[in-house]
Amino acid sequence: MVVDASCGQCQLGLPGEGCDLAIVLNGRAYFVDGSHLDDHGDAHGPQGLCNAIRSATVTGNVDGSRFQAERFGIVPLGDS
């Protein structure tokens, strides 16, 4: 499935210190387990996940308040 992905704290309003990967699924933001911000390039670069909301193709499931990623890939810019 294709979801919005970004930094949970910087872009999606999730609580906590630091920067952690999160997605928006069915209108709700979830932190992600199984993938990390730095797995997807420079998080603090101009199009990085702390500065932009990007499309991602994911598989996995929601477990409580977290998304358990089996696969997680950021859609290249221009392909979303």
N, CA, C and O atoms as CSV, one atom per row, in Angstrom:
chain,resi,resn,atom,element,x,y,z
A,1,MET,N,N,0.834,-1.177,0.000
A,1,MET,CA,C,0.000,0.000,0.000
A,1,MET,C,C,0.876,1.236,0.000
A,1,MET,O,O,2.025,1.187,0.439
A,2,VAL,N,N,0.349,2.331,-0.483
A,2,VAL,CA,C,1.078,3.598,-0.508
A,2,VAL,C,C,0.536,4.484,0.604
A,2,VAL,O,O,-0.673,4.680,0.728
A,3,VAL,N,N,1.452,5.017,1.413
A,3,VAL,CA,C,1.096,5.865,2.553
A,3,VAL,C,C,1.974,7.111,2.530
A,3,VAL,O,O,2.955,7.173,1.789
A,4,ASP,N,N,1.619,8.101,3.344
A,4,ASP,CA,C,2.501,9.234,3.589
A,4,ASP,C,C,3.497,8.831,4.664
A,4,ASP,O,O,3.133,8.159,5.630
A,5,ALA,N,N,4.750,9.236,4.503
A,5,ALA,CA,C,5.800,8.918,5.471
A,5,ALA,C,C,6.608,10.173,5.757
A,5,ALA,O,O,6.817,11.006,4.875
A,6,SER,N,N,7.058,10.297,6.997
A,6,SER,CA,C,7.855,11.451,7.378
A,6,SER,C,C,8.399,11.233,8.776
A,6,SER,O,O,8.276,10.148,9.344
A,7,CYS,N,N,8.999,12.275,9.322
A,7,CYS,CA,C,9.407,12.256,10.721
A,7,CYS,C,C,8.164,12.473,11.575
A,7,CYS,O,O,7.430,13.443,11.385
A,8,GLY,N,N,7.936,11.570,12.509
A,8,GLY,CA,C,6.755,11.681,13.360
A,8,GLY,C,C,6.726,12.956,14.172
A,8,GLY,O,O,5.668,13.564,14.331
A,9,GLN,N,N,7.873,13.373,14.691
A,9,GLN,CA,C,7.917,14.562,15.526
A,9,GLN,C,C,7.973,15.845,14.691
A,9,GLN,O,O,7.242,16.793,14.979
A,10,CYS,N,N,8.819,15.891,13.670
A,10,CYS,CA,C,9.013,17.121,12.891
A,10,CYS,C,C,7.824,17.467,11.996
A,10,CYS,O,O,7.511,18.644,11.817
A,11,GLN,N,N,7.165,16.465,11.439
A,11,GLN,CA,C,6.133,16.719,10.435
A,11,GLN,C,C,4.735,16.243,10.804
A,11,GLN,O,O,3.752,16.813,10.329
A,12,LEU,N,N,4.620,15.221,11.632
A,12,LEU,CA,C,3.307,14.600,11.847
A,12,LEU,C,C,2.719,14.846,13.231
A,12,LEU,O,O,1.646,14.329,13.543
A,13,GLY,N,N,3.400,15.622,14.060
A,13,GLY,CA,C,2.844,16.013,15.353
A,13,GLY,C,C,2.825,14.931,16.412
A,13,GLY,O,O,2.100,15.053,17.400
A,14,LEU,N,N,3.604,13.875,16.233
A,14,LEU,CA,C,3.654,12.827,17.249
A,14,LEU,C,C,4.564,13.263,18.393
A,14,LEU,O,O,5.504,14.028,18.176
A,15,PRO,N,N,4.298,12.789,19.602
A,15,PRO,CA,C,5.095,13.207,20.759
A,15,PRO,C,C,6.453,12.516,20.796
A,15,PRO,O,O,6.652,11.470,20.178
A,16,GLY,N,N,7.374,13.115,21.526
A,16,GLY,CA,C,8.664,12.483,21.756
A,16,GLY,C,C,9.818,13.385,21.398
A,16,GLY,O,O,9.661,14.383,20.696
A,17,GLU,N,N,10.982,13.012,21.895
A,17,GLU,CA,C,12.230,13.720,21.619
A,17,GLU,C,C,12.893,13.087,20.399
A,17,GLU,O,O,12.717,11.898,20.134
A,18,GLY,N,N,13.643,13.877,19.674
A,18,GLY,CA,C,14.387,13.342,18.549
A,18,GLY,C,C,13.539,13.208,17.301
A,18,GLY,O,O,12.509,13.865,17.151
A,19,CYS,N,N,13.992,12.344,16.410
A,19,CYS,CA,C,13.349,12.154,15.115
A,19,CYS,C,C,13.160,10.661,14.864
A,19,CYS,O,O,14.110,9.883,14.942
A,20,ASP,N,N,11.923,10.271,14.563
A,20,ASP,CA,C,11.607,8.864,14.332
A,20,ASP,C,C,10.668,8.735,13.141
A,20,ASP,O,O,9.774,9.559,12.949
A,21,LEU,N,N,10.880,7.697,12.348
A,21,LEU,CA,C,10.071,7.433,11.171
A,21,LEU,C,C,8.628,7.141,11.559
A,21,LEU,O,O,8.360,6.426,12.525
A,22,ALA,N,N,7.700,7.709,10.785
A,22,ALA,CA,C,6.276,7.478,11.018
A,22,ALA,C,C,5.543,7.500,9.685
A,22,ALA,O,O,6.043,8.021,8.688
A,23,ILE,N,N,4.350,6.923,9.691
A,23,ILE,CA,C,3.481,6.943,8.514
A,23,ILE,C,C,2.102,7.441,8.917
A,23,ILE,O,O,1.753,7.479,10.097
A,24,VAL,N,N,1.323,7.822,7.902
A,24,VAL,CA,C,-0.089,8.133,8.102
A,24,VAL,C,C,-0.877,7.061,7.374
A,24,VAL,O,O,-0.741,6.884,6.164
A,25,LEU,N,N,-1.707,6.348,8.129
A,25,LEU,CA,C,-2.527,5.267,7.596
A,25,LEU,C,C,-3.952,5.493,8.052
A,25,LEU,O,O,-4.220,5.576,9.251
A,26,ASN,N,N,-4.871,5.593,7.099
A,26,ASN,CA,C,-6.282,5.839,7.415
A,26,ASN,C,C,-6.464,7.065,8.299
A,26,ASN,O,O,-7.283,7.062,9.218
A,27,GLY,N,N,-5.690,8.118,8.014
A,27,GLY,CA,C,-5.836,9.379,8.720
A,27,GLY,C,C,-5.171,9.450,10.083
A,27,GLY,O,O,-5.294,10.466,10.768
A,28,ARG,N,N,-4.475,8.408,10.494
A,28,ARG,CA,C,-3.824,8.388,11.808
A,28,ARG,C,C,-2.326,8.150,11.630
A,28,ARG,O,O,-1.907,7.349,10.795
A,29,ALA,N,N,-1.524,8.860,12.429
A,29,ALA,CA,C,-0.071,8.715,12.371
A,29,ALA,C,C,0.395,7.617,13.316
A,29,ALA,O,O,-0.087,7.493,14.443
A,30,TYR,N,N,1.351,6.818,12.826
A,30,TYR,CA,C,1.935,5.719,13.605
A,30,TYR,C,C,3.457,5.761,13.478
A,30,TYR,O,O,3.983,5.947,12.381
A,31,PHE,N,N,4.160,5.589,14.590
A,31,PHE,CA,C,5.589,5.344,14.505
A,31,PHE,C,C,5.805,3.991,13.845
A,31,PHE,O,O,4.952,3.107,13.928
A,32,VAL,N,N,6.953,3.835,13.186
A,32,VAL,CA,C,7.267,2.623,12.425
A,32,VAL,C,C,8.361,1.824,13.128
A,32,VAL,O,O,9.375,2.382,13.550
A,33,ASP,N,N,8.149,0.527,13.249
A,33,ASP,CA,C,9.185,-0.411,13.668
A,33,ASP,C,C,9.597,-1.207,12.434
A,33,ASP,O,O,8.751,-1.576,11.620
A,34,GLY,N,N,10.887,-1.471,12.295
A,34,GLY,CA,C,11.373,-2.259,11.168
A,34,GLY,C,C,12.032,-1.438,10.082
A,34,GLY,O,O,12.549,-1.999,9.116
A,35,SER,N,N,12.026,-0.120,10.217
A,35,SER,CA,C,12.713,0.778,9.302
A,35,SER,C,C,12.995,2.064,10.072
A,35,SER,O,O,12.292,2.396,11.026
A,36,HIS,N,N,14.040,2.790,9.643
A,36,HIS,CA,C,14.455,3.996,10.356
A,36,HIS,C,C,14.629,5.149,9.377
A,36,HIS,O,O,14.837,4.931,8.183
A,37,LEU,N,N,14.542,6.375,9.884
A,37,LEU,CA,C,14.710,7.553,9.034
A,37,LEU,C,C,15.974,7.480,8.192
A,37,LEU,O,O,15.938,7.730,6.988
A,38,ASP,N,N,17.085,7.140,8.819
A,38,ASP,CA,C,18.365,7.161,8.112
A,38,ASP,C,C,18.512,6.047,7.083
A,38,ASP,O,O,19.466,6.049,6.305
A,39,ASP,N,N,17.584,5.097,7.069
A,39,ASP,CA,C,17.579,4.076,6.019
A,39,ASP,C,C,17.174,4.668,4.671
A,39,ASP,O,O,17.344,4.026,3.634
A,40,HIS,N,N,16.638,5.892,4.683
A,40,HIS,CA,C,16.029,6.480,3.488
A,40,HIS,C,C,16.681,7.810,3.113
A,40,HIS,O,O,16.002,8.739,2.677
A,41,GLY,N,N,17.987,7.894,3.282
A,41,GLY,CA,C,18.718,9.094,2.902
A,41,GLY,C,C,18.894,10.051,4.065
A,41,GLY,O,O,18.626,9.714,5.218
A,42,ASP,N,N,19.351,11.253,3.739
A,42,ASP,CA,C,19.622,12.287,4.736
A,42,ASP,C,C,18.304,12.863,5.235
A,42,ASP,O,O,17.654,13.638,4.533
A,43,ALA,N,N,17.914,12.486,6.440
A,43,ALA,CA,C,16.622,12.912,6.988
A,43,ALA,C,C,16.503,14.429,7.074
A,43,ALA,O,O,15.398,14.967,7.005
A,44,HIS,N,N,17.637,15.128,7.225
A,44,HIS,CA,C,17.593,16.578,7.381
A,44,HIS,C,C,17.969,17.329,6.103
A,44,HIS,O,O,18.145,18.547,6.129
A,45,GLY,N,N,18.092,16.611,4.989
A,45,GLY,CA,C,18.315,17.243,3.693
A,45,GLY,C,C,17.035,17.913,3.201
A,45,GLY,O,O,15.981,17.743,3.815
A,46,PRO,N,N,17.105,18.669,2.107
A,46,PRO,CA,C,15.942,19.411,1.610
A,46,PRO,C,C,14.695,18.554,1.366
A,46,PRO,O,O,13.583,19.006,1.636
A,47,GLN,N,N,14.857,17.345,0.868
A,47,GLN,CA,C,13.719,16.451,0.643
A,47,GLN,C,C,13.713,15.295,1.639
A,47,GLN,O,O,13.004,14.307,1.453
A,48,GLY,N,N,14.502,15.429,2.685
A,48,GLY,CA,C,14.565,14.395,3.715
A,48,GLY,C,C,13.288,14.330,4.532
A,48,GLY,O,O,12.469,15.249,4.508
A,49,LEU,N,N,13.133,13.249,5.243
A,49,LEU,CA,C,11.873,12.984,5.936
A,49,LEU,C,C,11.619,13.879,7.140
A,49,LEU,O,O,10.502,13.886,7.659
A,50,CYS,N,N,12.601,14.629,7.602
A,50,CYS,CA,C,12.347,15.617,8.657
A,50,CYS,C,C,11.868,16.944,8.069
A,50,CYS,O,O,11.362,17.801,8.794
A,51,ASN,N,N,12.027,17.112,6.765
A,51,ASN,CA,C,11.651,18.362,6.107
A,51,ASN,C,C,10.528,18.212,5.100
A,51,ASN,O,O,10.038,19.212,4.575
A,52,ALA,N,N,10.113,17.004,4.821
A,52,ALA,CA,C,9.083,16.779,3.802
A,52,ALA,C,C,8.290,15.521,4.130
A,52,ALA,O,O,8.800,14.582,4.741
A,53,ILE,N,N,7.049,15.528,3.713
A,53,ILE,CA,C,6.219,14.320,3.780
A,53,ILE,C,C,6.308,13.668,2.412
A,53,ILE,O,O,6.018,14.300,1.396
A,54,ARG,N,N,6.710,12.405,2.386
A,54,ARG,CA,C,6.929,11.681,1.135
A,54,ARG,C,C,5.984,10.486,1.050
A,54,ARG,O,O,5.481,10.010,2.069
A,55,SER,N,N,5.749,10.012,-0.145
A,55,SER,CA,C,4.986,8.779,-0.340
A,55,SER,C,C,5.909,7.592,-0.126
A,55,SER,O,O,7.088,7.632,-0.478
A,56,ALA,N,N,5.354,6.533,0.456
A,56,ALA,CA,C,6.123,5.304,0.677
A,56,ALA,C,C,5.246,4.111,0.353
A,56,ALA,O,O,4.037,4.129,0.584
A,57,THR,N,N,5.867,3.079,-0.182
A,57,THR,CA,C,5.192,1.805,-0.410
A,57,THR,C,C,5.576,0.891,0.739
A,57,THR,O,O,6.757,0.633,0.971
A,58,VAL,N,N,4.562,0.397,1.464
A,58,VAL,CA,C,4.829,-0.395,2.664
A,58,VAL,C,C,3.982,-1.661,2.681
A,58,VAL,O,O,2.915,-1.726,2.072
A,59,THR,N,N,4.483,-2.657,3.391
A,59,THR,CA,C,3.680,-3.806,3.797
A,59,THR,C,C,3.945,-4.001,5.278
A,59,THR,O,O,5.047,-3.750,5.765
A,60,GLY,N,N,2.936,-4.445,5.978
A,60,GLY,CA,C,3.042,-4.653,7.411
A,60,GLY,C,C,1.675,-4.518,8.044
A,60,GLY,O,O,0.650,-4.576,7.365
A,61,ASN,N,N,1.674,-4.337,9.362
A,61,ASN,CA,C,0.392,-4.202,10.056
A,61,ASN,C,C,0.540,-3.315,11.277
A,61,ASN,O,O,1.641,-3.102,11.784
A,62,VAL,N,N,-0.585,-2.804,11.736
A,62,VAL,CA,C,-0.628,-1.991,12.943
A,62,VAL,C,C,-0.712,-2.928,14.135
A,62,VAL,O,O,-1.531,-3.846,14.169
A,63,ASP,N,N,0.154,-2.677,15.115
A,63,ASP,CA,C,0.157,-3.435,16.362
A,63,ASP,C,C,0.073,-2.415,17.487
A,63,ASP,O,O,1.074,-1.805,17.861
A,64,GLY,N,N,-1.119,-2.235,18.018
A,64,GLY,CA,C,-1.326,-1.202,19.031
A,64,GLY,C,C,-1.195,0.172,18.410
A,64,GLY,O,O,-1.964,0.535,17.521
A,65,SER,N,N,-0.220,0.935,18.877
A,65,SER,CA,C,-0.040,2.297,18.374
A,65,SER,C,C,1.161,2.417,17.433
A,65,SER,O,O,1.620,3.525,17.156
A,66,ARG,N,N,1.677,1.274,16.937
A,66,ARG,CA,C,2.855,1.293,16.071
A,66,ARG,C,C,2.602,0.470,14.813
A,66,ARG,O,O,1.828,-0.487,14.829
A,67,PHE,N,N,3.265,0.856,13.720
A,67,PHE,CA,C,3.194,0.105,12.475
A,67,PHE,C,C,4.412,-0.797,12.392
A,67,PHE,O,O,5.548,-0.326,12.451
A,68,GLN,N,N,4.173,-2.093,12.256
A,68,GLN,CA,C,5.243,-3.081,12.140
A,68,GLN,C,C,5.510,-3.308,10.652
A,68,GLN,O,O,4.748,-3.999,9.975
A,69,ALA,N,N,6.594,-2.723,10.152
A,69,ALA,CA,C,6.897,-2.776,8.719
A,69,ALA,C,C,7.605,-4.070,8.355
A,69,ALA,O,O,8.612,-4.438,8.961
A,70,GLU,N,N,7.062,-4.751,7.357
A,70,GLU,CA,C,7.753,-5.888,6.752
A,70,GLU,C,C,8.614,-5.397,5.589
A,70,GLU,O,O,9.725,-5.881,5.374
A,71,ARG,N,N,8.086,-4.437,4.850
A,71,ARG,CA,C,8.808,-3.774,3.757
A,71,ARG,C,C,8.465,-2.299,3.814
A,71,ARG,O,O,7.343,-1.920,4.149
A,72,PHE,N,N,9.446,-1.470,3.481
A,72,PHE,CA,C,9.250,-0.021,3.539
A,72,PHE,C,C,10.161,0.617,2.506
A,72,PHE,O,O,11.383,0.497,2.595
A,73,GLY,N,N,9.575,1.296,1.524
A,73,GLY,CA,C,10.366,1.966,0.499
A,73,GLY,C,C,9.795,3.328,0.166
A,73,GLY,O,O,8.601,3.461,-0.104
A,74,ILE,N,N,10.648,4.337,0.185
A,74,ILE,CA,C,10.219,5.680,-0.199
A,74,ILE,C,C,10.070,5.724,-1.720
A,74,ILE,O,O,10.949,5.264,-2.449
A,75,VAL,N,N,8.959,6.278,-2.192
A,75,VAL,CA,C,8.727,6.431,-3.627
A,75,VAL,C,C,9.665,7.530,-4.136
A,75,VAL,O,O,9.687,8.621,-3.567
A,76,PRO,N,N,10.431,7.267,-5.183
A,76,PRO,CA,C,11.328,8.305,-5.719
A,76,PRO,C,C,10.555,9.562,-6.106
A,76,PRO,O,O,9.427,9.481,-6.592
A,77,LEU,N,N,11.169,10.721,-5.888
A,77,LEU,CA,C,10.523,11.981,-6.262
A,77,LEU,C,C,10.176,11.958,-7.740
A,77,LEU,O,O,10.963,11.494,-8.565
A,78,GLY,N,N,9.002,12.457,-8.066
A,78,GLY,CA,C,8.532,12.451,-9.442
A,78,GLY,C,C,7.715,11.226,-9.801
A,78,GLY,O,O,7.063,11.205,-10.845
A,79,ASP,N,N,7.738,10.191,-8.945
A,79,ASP,CA,C,6.977,8.967,-9.205
A,79,ASP,C,C,5.719,8.859,-8.361
A,79,ASP,O,O,4.945,7.919,-8.541
A,80,SER,N,N,5.493,9.795,-7.444
A,80,SER,CA,C,4.353,9.659,-6.524
A,80,SER,C,C,3.071,10.199,-7.090
A,80,SER,O,O,2.035,10.152,-6.427
